[in-house]
Amino acid sequence: MDNNNQNSTNLNKFISSTGVCSRREAEKLIVAGRVTINREIAQLGNRVFKGDVVKVDGRKLQAKPKTLYIALNKPVGIVSTTDARERNNIVKHINYPERLFPIGRLDKPSEGLIFLTNDGDIVNKILRAGNNHQKEYIVSVNKQITEDFIEKMSKGIPILGTVTQKCSVEKQNNVTFKIILTQGLNRQIRRMCEYLDYEVTKLKRTRIMNIELGTLNSGDWRELTEDEMKEINKMISSSSKTQEASLQPAKKQQKTSKRKEKPTANNFNKKSASFRKNSPKYERNAKFSSKKKRR
């Protein structure tokens, strides 16, 4: 392939990538003479190189930044935050030239797979538990794992004012188990173990959705491949964002509360007024009132 083509982008593709219009519409703009490259009228087949100024109807087009998706094997001690005040924050550790932020979190004493990106749209779709996107962990504890422990962990543990969702838990050896979650409660696995009087000694995330940690060394990172991102996008295509997905349960609760609503003592209607008029107490009060008026 021509080296010039490798370092440049077809003009109609460049215009489309800025979000102005489709490639086909971009071709029409070019043919109509409405597009310039470095102040010269552009033609079909022109290519855009780094530093070129492309304008449509005199307005400069800005290329969208490339979306980045990174898989990091987070070491113990690195904090999943972008806060610059944290000396060991995850962004400083990666030291990438562009702004990135982590998708979700992995506790400071935990290690393993975590994603970082500059694509804000994908975050909630991956994280929301209701979208059933799996995260797999290998966990070591401080004492012998029993069948009772495995059963209780898999059925759900009461923590943080709720009960954890049912999950897959498999014993690996006497002190190690594998657990697959779709939830992401704060320190969830550690709190679940603590409830059963176990202490986590090592926690490593080995998979998020279709991405395995594999042989990635601790502290190292890599960009997700095009095929991996295609699979992720397919998995999240029907996913809900956090706010949208949380609206439906709230509506159901409102309907339920309306059905259970009962009239209060202060409610007044014709039926209750009629009943009071026909009551003996009402008649006595009426007679007493009329006597007062005569005086």
KAKAKA-V673265 format. One record per residue. OMEGA is omega in radians with two decimals (NA if undefined). BURIAL is b if it has 24 or more other ideal C-beta (glycine too) atoms within 12 Angstrom, else e. Layout:
# KAKAKA-V673265
[[OMEGA/BURIAL] [OMEGA/BURIAL]]
This chain:
# KAKAKA-V673265
[[3.10/e] [-3.12/e] [3.11/e] [3.12/e] [3.13/e] [-3.08/e] [-3.10/e] [-3.11/e] [3.08/b] [-3.02/b] [-3.12/b] [3.09/b] [3.12/b] [-3.14/b] [3.13/b] [-3.09/b] [3.12/b] [3.11/b] [-3.12/e] [-3.09/b] [3.10/e] [3.12/e] [-3.12/e] [3.10/e] [3.11/e] [3.10/b] [3.12/b] [3.12/e] [-3.14/b] [3.14/b] [-3.13/e] [3.11/e] [-3.09/e] [-3.09/e] [3.06/b] [2.99/b] [-3.11/b] [3.06/e] [3.10/e] [3.13/e] [-3.09/e] [3.09/b] [3.07/e] [3.14/e] [3.06/e] [3.12/b] [-3.10/b] [3.12/b] [3.11/e] [-3.14/e] [3.10/e] [3.09/b] [-3.12/e] [3.13/b] [3.01/b] [-3.08/b] [3.09/e] [-3.12/e] [-3.09/e] [3.10/e] [3.10/b] [3.11/e] [3.09/e] [3.09/e] [3.13/e] [3.09/e] [-3.07/e] [3.09/b] [-3.03/b] [3.03/b] [-3.13/b] [2.96/b] [-3.04/b] [3.07/b] [2.99/b] [3.10/e] [3.09/e] [-3.07/b] [-3.09/b] [-3.13/b] [3.03/b] [-3.09/e] [-3.09/e] [3.14/e] [3.10/e] [-3.07/e] [-3.09/e] [-3.12/e] [-2.98/b] [-3.12/b] [3.09/b] [-3.13/e] [-3.13/b] [3.11/b] [3.12/e] [-3.08/e] [3.12/e] [-3.10/e] [3.08/e] [3.03/b] [-3.09/b] [3.01/b] [-3.08/b] [-3.08/b] [3.02/b] [-3.02/b] [3.14/b] [3.14/e] [3.13/e] [-3.13/b] [3.04/b] [-2.95/b] [3.01/b] [3.12/b] [2.95/b] [-3.08/b] [2.95/b] [-3.10/b] [-3.09/b] [-3.07/e] [-3.01/e] [-2.94/b] [-3.07/b] [-3.13/b] [3.11/b] [-2.99/b] [-2.99/b] [-3.09/b] [-3.11/b] [3.13/b] [3.00/b] [3.08/b] [-2.97/b] [2.97/b] [-3.03/b] [-3.08/b] [2.94/b] [-2.99/b] [3.03/b] [-3.12/b] [-2.96/b] [3.12/e] [-3.05/e] [3.10/e] [-3.12/b] [3.08/e] [3.12/e] [3.11/e] [-3.13/b] [-3.11/b] [-3.11/e] [3.11/b] [-3.07/b] [-3.10/b] [3.13/e] [-3.10/e] [3.11/b] [3.06/e] [3.02/e] [3.07/e] [3.11/e] [3.05/e] [-3.10/e] [-3.14/b] [3.07/b] [-3.08/e] [3.12/b] [3.11/e] [-3.12/b] [3.09/e] [3.13/b] [3.01/e] [-3.03/e] [-3.07/e] [-3.08/e] [3.08/b] [3.06/b] [-3.13/b] [3.12/b] [-3.09/b] [2.91/b] [3.08/b] [3.08/b] [3.12/b] [-3.11/b] [-3.14/e] [-2.98/e] [-3.06/b] [3.13/b] [3.14/b] [3.11/b] [3.14/b] [3.13/b] [3.14/e] [-3.14/e] [3.07/b] [3.03/e] [3.09/b] [3.12/e] [3.11/b] [3.10/e] [3.13/b] [-3.08/b] [3.08/b] [-3.03/b] [-3.14/b] [2.92/b] [-3.13/b] [-3.09/b] [-3.06/b] [3.11/b] [3.06/e] [3.09/b] [-3.06/e] [3.13/e] [-3.08/b] [3.12/e] [-3.13/e] [-3.14/e] [3.10/e] [3.08/b] [3.04/b] [3.07/b] [-3.10/b] [3.12/e] [3.14/e] [3.11/e] [3.14/e] [3.07/b] [-3.14/e] [3.11/e] [3.14/b] [3.09/e] [-3.12/e] [-3.10/e] [-3.06/b] [-3.14/e] [-3.11/e] [3.10/b] [2.98/e] [-3.00/e] [-3.05/e] [-3.10/e] [-3.05/e] [-3.11/e] [-3.10/e] [-3.04/e] [3.12/e] [-3.13/e] [3.13/e] [3.14/e] [3.14/e] [3.13/e] [3.14/e] [-3.14/e] [-3.10/e] [3.13/e] [-3.13/e] [-3.09/e] [-3.07/e] [-3.14/e] [3.12/e] [3.13/e] [-3.10/e] [-3.11/e] [3.12/e] [-3.11/e] [3.05/e] [-3.06/e] [-3.10/e] [-3.11/e] [3.11/e] [3.13/e] [-3.13/e] [-3.12/e] [3.12/e] [-3.10/e] [-3.09/e] [3.12/e] [-3.12/e] [-3.14/e] [-3.13/e] [3.14/e] [3.14/e] [-3.13/e] [3.13/e] [-3.13/e] [-3.14/e] [-3.11/e] [3.11/e] [3.14/e] [-3.10/e] [-3.12/e] [3.14/e] [NA/e]]
